[in-house]
Amino acid sequence: MANYNSLPSPIAKRLEGKVALITGGASGIGAATVRFFVQHGAKVTIADIQDNLGTSLVQEIGTEHTIFVHCNVAIESDVQNCVDLTIAKFGKLNIMFSNAGIADKSISSILGVDYNAIKNVFDVNVAGAFFCAKHAARVMIPAKIKGSIILTASAATVVYGLVPHAYAASKSAVLGLSKNIGVELGKYGIKVNCVSPHYIGTPLTLNALGIAERETAEKWFAEGGSLKEALLDEEEVAKAVLYLASDDSKYVSGINLVIDGGYSTTNVALAEAYKKLFPSVTTNEAM
């Protein structure tokens, strides 16, 4: 078991004394955020349907800092139970990171829409976000905790055509939800924000893309990215979530923190088409 007390201490533990609940916390972005939060002084409830991974993560970090609770976020009673067990174990809830999500691999065309696939994606990605926000607010408001609710959306909220329709629609719904409940909960001092990462080679992404090896996917991400000499990973997203969870962002609410290396700020299709059609002339020379 890793001794987290022996790890190099950050300059300042930015979550000292805070308690967080992270859904989808057993792997990928969620697990990276669990580790990062604990290093910054937080106690963390790991909520996931992946029992073996969640239990292993608790064993790695230690029961002093973490607990694991089986949770399907599409089932409201599961989310309610997670929040209640967090209160029972740690006494309060300061941070809700609604991170659990699924992708729909099968629907690539509107002509192939299937109700069950849409329902599954929206039950987890959208209804799950509703339930997380609801039950976080349920305990934060009476305790007068100036909490932080963070929802994982996607770079698909700002650039389109790269992911299946149900996934894109669900993540846009999550973004709209975050802004609406942020208005409601602002009067209680509760901030609500989204974090929207670009492609990362997590198991969820690899499965959705039909790519077996992370290295293969990352070569593609690097080649297609706007910001060169850098590659997005789970830890980079965890740092962004830490900012939104901590007092460093005490007056930040209602934002969509897009982590895409500037990908959504431009459309390179015209320049790429020009290179193919006129290989002897550079784009800059033509302009």
C-alpha positions as CSV (number, residue, x, y, z in Angstrom):
1,M,0.0,0.0,0.0
2,A,1.3,3.4,-0.9
3,N,2.0,5.7,2.0
4,Y,0.4,9.0,1.0
5,N,1.8,10.7,4.0
6,S,5.3,10.1,2.7
7,L,4.6,11.8,-0.7
8,P,6.2,15.2,-1.3
9,S,3.8,17.7,0.2
10,P,2.4,20.4,-2.1
11,I,3.4,24.0,-1.3
12,A,-0.1,24.4,0.1
13,K,-2.7,21.6,0.5
14,R,-5.5,23.4,-1.3
15,L,-8.3,21.1,0.0
16,E,-7.2,20.7,3.6
17,G,-10.2,19.9,5.7
18,K,-12.6,19.4,2.8
19,V,-14.6,16.3,1.9
20,A,-15.3,15.3,-1.7
21,L,-17.5,12.7,-3.5
22,I,-16.3,11.7,-7.0
23,T,-18.5,9.6,-9.2
24,G,-16.8,7.5,-11.8
25,G,-14.0,7.7,-9.3
26,A,-12.5,4.2,-9.8
27,S,-10.7,4.8,-13.1
28,G,-9.7,7.4,-15.6
29,I,-10.2,11.0,-14.8
30,G,-12.1,10.1,-11.6
31,A,-9.2,8.0,-10.2
32,A,-6.6,10.6,-11.1
33,T,-8.8,13.3,-9.3
34,V,-9.2,11.1,-6.2
35,R,-5.4,10.8,-5.9
36,F,-4.9,14.5,-6.5
37,F,-7.5,15.5,-4.0
38,V,-6.1,13.3,-1.3
39,Q,-2.6,14.7,-1.9
40,H,-4.1,18.1,-1.3
41,G,-5.7,17.1,2.0
42,A,-9.2,16.0,1.1
43,K,-11.2,13.0,2.3
44,V,-12.8,11.4,-0.7
45,T,-15.7,9.0,-1.3
46,I,-15.1,7.0,-4.5
47,A,-18.4,6.2,-6.2
48,D,-18.5,3.8,-9.1
49,I,-20.0,0.6,-10.5
50,Q,-16.5,-0.9,-10.9
51,D,-16.3,-2.5,-7.5
52,N,-12.9,-4.2,-7.9
53,L,-11.2,-1.0,-9.2
54,G,-12.8,1.1,-6.5
55,T,-11.8,-1.2,-3.7
56,S,-8.3,-1.5,-5.0
57,L,-8.0,2.3,-5.1
58,V,-9.0,2.5,-1.5
59,Q,-6.4,-0.1,-0.6
60,E,-3.8,1.9,-2.5
61,I,-4.6,5.2,-0.8
62,G,-5.8,4.1,2.6
63,T,-9.1,4.0,4.5
64,E,-8.2,7.0,6.5
65,H,-8.5,9.2,3.4
66,T,-11.1,7.3,1.2
67,I,-14.1,5.0,1.1
68,F,-15.6,3.2,-1.8
69,V,-19.4,3.0,-2.4
70,H,-21.0,1.1,-5.2
71,C,-23.1,3.6,-7.2
72,N,-24.9,3.6,-10.5
73,V,-25.6,7.3,-10.9
74,A,-28.6,6.6,-13.1
75,I,-30.4,5.3,-10.0
76,E,-31.2,8.1,-7.6
77,S,-31.3,6.0,-4.5
78,D,-27.7,5.0,-5.2
79,V,-26.6,8.6,-5.4
80,Q,-28.5,9.5,-2.2
81,N,-26.9,6.5,-0.4
82,C,-23.4,7.7,-1.5
83,V,-24.0,11.2,-0.1
84,D,-25.5,9.8,3.1
85,L,-22.5,7.4,3.6
86,T,-20.1,10.3,3.0
87,I,-21.8,12.3,5.7
88,A,-21.7,9.3,8.1
89,K,-18.0,8.7,7.4
90,F,-16.6,12.2,7.1
91,G,-19.2,14.4,8.7
92,K,-19.9,16.8,5.7
93,L,-19.7,17.2,2.0
94,N,-17.8,20.2,0.4
95,I,-17.2,19.0,-3.1
96,M,-19.4,17.0,-5.5
97,F,-17.6,16.0,-8.7
98,S,-20.2,14.4,-11.0
99,N,-17.8,12.7,-13.4
100,A,-19.4,9.3,-14.2
101,G,-20.4,9.0,-17.8
102,I,-20.8,6.6,-20.8
103,A,-20.4,7.0,-24.5
104,D,-22.6,5.5,-27.3
105,K,-20.4,3.7,-29.7
106,S,-23.1,2.4,-32.0
107,I,-24.9,5.5,-33.2
108,S,-22.8,7.4,-35.8
109,S,-25.7,8.6,-38.0
110,I,-29.1,10.2,-37.1
111,L,-30.6,7.5,-39.4
112,G,-29.4,4.8,-36.9
113,V,-30.9,6.3,-33.8
114,D,-32.1,3.8,-31.3
115,Y,-34.2,4.8,-28.3
116,N,-32.6,2.4,-25.9
117,A,-29.1,3.7,-26.7
118,I,-30.2,7.3,-26.3
119,K,-32.0,6.4,-23.0
120,N,-28.9,4.7,-21.6
121,V,-26.6,7.6,-22.4
122,F,-29.0,10.2,-21.0
123,D,-29.8,8.2,-17.9
124,V,-26.2,8.1,-16.9
125,N,-24.8,11.4,-18.3
126,V,-27.8,13.7,-17.7
127,A,-30.0,12.1,-15.0
128,G,-26.9,11.1,-13.1
129,A,-25.7,14.8,-13.1
130,F,-29.2,15.9,-11.9
131,F,-29.1,13.4,-9.0
132,C,-25.5,14.3,-8.0
133,A,-26.4,18.0,-7.9
134,K,-29.7,17.5,-6.1
135,H,-28.2,15.4,-3.3
136,A,-25.1,17.5,-2.9
137,A,-27.3,20.6,-2.5
138,R,-29.6,18.6,-0.1
139,V,-26.8,18.3,2.4
140,M,-24.8,21.5,1.6
141,I,-27.7,24.0,2.0
142,P,-28.8,23.1,5.6
143,A,-25.1,22.8,6.7
144,K,-24.4,26.3,5.2
145,I,-21.4,24.9,3.3
146,K,-20.2,27.1,0.6
147,G,-19.6,24.1,-1.6
148,S,-18.5,23.3,-5.1
149,I,-20.4,21.2,-7.6
150,I,-18.4,20.2,-10.7
151,L,-19.8,18.3,-13.6
152,T,-17.8,16.6,-16.4
153,A,-19.1,17.8,-19.7
154,S,-16.9,17.6,-22.8
155,A,-15.1,19.6,-25.5
156,A,-18.1,18.3,-27.5
157,T,-20.0,21.2,-26.0
158,V,-18.0,23.7,-28.1
159,V,-16.9,21.8,-31.2
160,Y,-19.2,19.4,-33.1
161,G,-19.1,16.4,-35.4
162,L,-16.5,14.4,-33.6
163,V,-18.6,12.2,-31.3
164,P,-21.9,10.3,-31.6
165,H,-25.0,12.4,-31.4
166,A,-26.4,11.1,-28.1
167,Y,-23.1,11.7,-26.3
168,A,-22.8,15.2,-27.8
169,A,-26.4,16.0,-26.9
170,S,-26.1,14.6,-23.3
171,K,-23.0,16.7,-22.6
172,S,-24.6,19.9,-23.9
173,A,-27.4,19.1,-21.5
174,V,-25.0,18.7,-18.7
175,L,-23.5,22.2,-19.5
176,G,-27.0,23.8,-19.6
177,L,-27.9,22.1,-16.3
178,S,-24.7,23.4,-14.6
179,K,-25.5,27.0,-15.6
180,N,-29.1,26.8,-14.5
181,I,-28.5,25.2,-11.1
182,G,-25.5,27.6,-10.6
183,V,-28.0,30.4,-10.7
184,E,-30.3,28.7,-8.2
185,L,-27.5,27.7,-5.7
186,G,-25.5,30.9,-5.9
187,K,-27.6,32.4,-3.1
188,Y,-26.3,29.7,-0.8
189,G,-22.7,30.3,-1.7
190,I,-22.5,27.1,-3.7
191,K,-20.6,27.4,-7.0
192,V,-21.4,25.2,-10.0
193,N,-19.0,24.7,-12.9
194,C,-18.3,22.3,-15.8
195,V,-14.9,20.9,-16.8
196,S,-14.8,19.9,-20.5
197,P,-11.8,17.9,-21.6
198,H,-10.8,17.0,-25.2
199,Y,-9.9,13.4,-26.1
200,I,-7.9,11.4,-23.6
201,G,-6.9,7.8,-24.0
202,T,-9.1,6.5,-21.2
203,P,-10.7,3.0,-21.5
204,L,-14.1,4.8,-22.1
205,T,-12.6,6.8,-25.0
206,L,-10.7,3.9,-26.5
207,N,-13.8,1.7,-26.4
208,A,-15.9,4.4,-28.0
209,L,-13.4,4.9,-30.8
210,G,-12.8,1.2,-31.3
211,I,-9.0,1.6,-30.7
212,A,-7.2,-1.1,-28.8
213,E,-4.0,0.7,-27.8
214,R,-3.7,4.0,-25.9
215,E,-0.4,4.7,-27.6
216,T,-2.2,4.5,-31.0
217,A,-4.9,6.8,-29.9
218,E,-2.5,9.3,-28.4
219,K,-0.5,9.5,-31.7
220,W,-3.8,10.5,-33.4
221,F,-4.7,13.0,-30.7
222,A,-1.2,14.6,-30.9
223,E,-1.3,14.8,-34.7
224,G,-4.8,16.4,-34.7
225,G,-4.3,18.7,-31.8
226,S,-3.7,22.4,-32.1
227,L,-1.3,22.8,-29.2
228,K,1.9,20.8,-30.1
229,E,4.5,19.4,-27.8
230,A,1.7,18.7,-25.3
231,L,-0.9,15.9,-24.7
232,L,-3.9,15.9,-22.5
233,D,-4.0,13.3,-19.8
234,E,-6.1,12.5,-16.7
235,E,-3.8,14.3,-14.3
236,E,-4.1,17.6,-16.3
237,V,-7.9,17.4,-16.0
238,A,-7.6,16.6,-12.3
239,K,-5.6,19.8,-11.9
240,A,-8.4,21.8,-13.5
241,V,-11.0,20.1,-11.2
242,L,-8.8,20.9,-8.2
243,Y,-8.9,24.6,-9.2
244,L,-12.7,24.6,-9.5
245,A,-13.0,22.7,-6.2
246,S,-10.6,24.8,-4.2
247,D,-10.9,28.3,-2.7
248,D,-8.6,29.5,-5.5
249,S,-11.8,29.8,-7.6
250,K,-14.1,31.1,-4.8
251,Y,-15.7,33.6,-7.2
252,V,-15.9,31.3,-10.2
253,S,-19.3,29.9,-11.0
254,G,-21.2,29.2,-14.2
255,I,-18.1,28.5,-16.4
256,N,-17.3,25.8,-18.8
257,L,-13.6,25.1,-18.4
258,V,-12.6,23.7,-21.8
259,I,-9.3,21.8,-21.8
260,D,-8.6,21.2,-25.5
261,G,-5.3,22.9,-26.2
262,G,-7.1,25.5,-28.3
263,Y,-8.7,22.9,-30.6
264,S,-12.1,24.6,-30.6
265,T,-10.7,28.0,-31.4
266,T,-10.1,27.3,-35.1
267,N,-11.1,25.1,-38.0
268,V,-8.0,23.8,-39.8
269,A,-10.0,22.1,-42.6
270,L,-9.6,24.9,-45.1
271,A,-5.8,25.0,-44.7
272,E,-5.5,21.2,-44.8
273,A,-7.6,21.1,-48.0
274,Y,-5.4,23.8,-49.6
275,K,-2.2,21.8,-48.8
276,K,-3.7,18.7,-50.6
277,L,-4.9,20.7,-53.6
278,F,-1.9,22.9,-54.0
279,P,1.1,21.1,-52.4
280,S,3.7,23.4,-53.9
281,V,2.2,26.5,-52.4
282,T,2.0,27.1,-48.6
283,T,-1.1,28.4,-47.1
284,N,0.6,31.6,-45.9
285,E,1.9,32.4,-49.4
286,A,-1.6,32.1,-50.7
287,M,-3.0,34.6,-48.3
